[in-house]
């Protein structure tokens, strides 16, 4: 069981139920209300620690603001801790998906599909075609215990990689489709208008970067909270730590300048 080293406690301002930023640093801190499709469920605790997580069941989802992806095109890292429901997996799950305004998939993660394969899709050339890597996984890689996953793509090098608990799980080369134009992104389900896919399990510390993080950085920071000393701090676009105790809010770190 993992526990994070909490070295940063964000300042939260609640005024008239509006989202209020506090900006002592370029990293903007927002407080965003849960999507009603998450039903404002009570966050659950990780054992005896003070760390919380979000439990996704059935049609629970979180919609990530589209402006997070404004400058994501040629490089990305999406990382998180997850604990899939071992009583339901493997099935055709969608841990996250992002689509463009035409409904085409840009990024996606099946963790897993019903064949126990993990799929990482990233990049689209304006059609229904996308870059993909996939590999068969064991049940305890995605269910029944906490695992840390990080998915990266760098168009310049053409490399896509998936890291499991800091180690390379799968990789591919020659992957050069861009990831620009994401207008809809969901955690815990498909981003399609028909909403025909879900994820069942727990998710924590969900982070998106517009940089392909290297393996050592992923290893060094997978058990730590985000602080300005992180070597790729300026590239952080959003991070959900799911540590809010008030049931209906989550903390989002948006690295936006305005």
C-alpha positions, 0 to 999 in steps of 0.5 A: 500500500502506498502513501504520499509524502505531503510536502505542499498543502494548497491554500483553499478559498471558498467565497460565495460558492465561486471558484477563486484562485490563489496565485502566489506562484505561476501554478494556479490553484482552483477549487472545482465542484465535482461533476454531478455524475460523481454524485458528490460521493464521500472520499475514502481514506487510504488505510490509517493514513491521511491520504484520500482517493476517489472511488469510481463505480458504474457511471462515475466520471470527472470532466477535466476542463478543456483549457488544460489541453490548450498547449498539449500537442507534441508531448504528454505524461498522464500519471496516477495511482489506481486500484481496480476492482478485482471482482469485476476486472478484467472488462472493457474499461476506460480509465481516461479518454480525451477526444477532439471536437469531431469526436475523434479519440486523441488519448485513451487508456484501457486499464485493462480491456477484457483480454487483460491487455493494457492499451495506451492510445495517443495522437490523432491525424484528424480521423478515427486512427490513432497511435497505440501501444498495448501489452498483456498484463497480470491481474495484480498489475491493474486490480486488487492492489495499488499500482502507479501508472505513467503514460508518456508520448514524445512526438519528436522522438516518436516514442510512447511508453507506459511505466508500471510502478516506475518500471517500463511496462511497454513501449513503442517507436515511430509514433508521431501523430500529434495530440492537439485539439482535445476538447473533452477529457474524462477520468473514469470513463469514455469521453464520447457523447454516448458515454459507453465505457466506464472504470470500476476502482479507486484512483488517486493523484491523477496528473497531466503534464505537457512533457514526456517525463523521464523514468527516473523523474517518474520513480522519484516523484510517484510517492510525493506530492507536487511542489515547485522543486519538481524538475518539470513543475512548469509543465504540470497542467492539472493534478487531482489529489482527491484530498478534500474532506468536504465531499463535494470539492476537489483540488485542481492545480492548473498551470495557466497564466492569465 
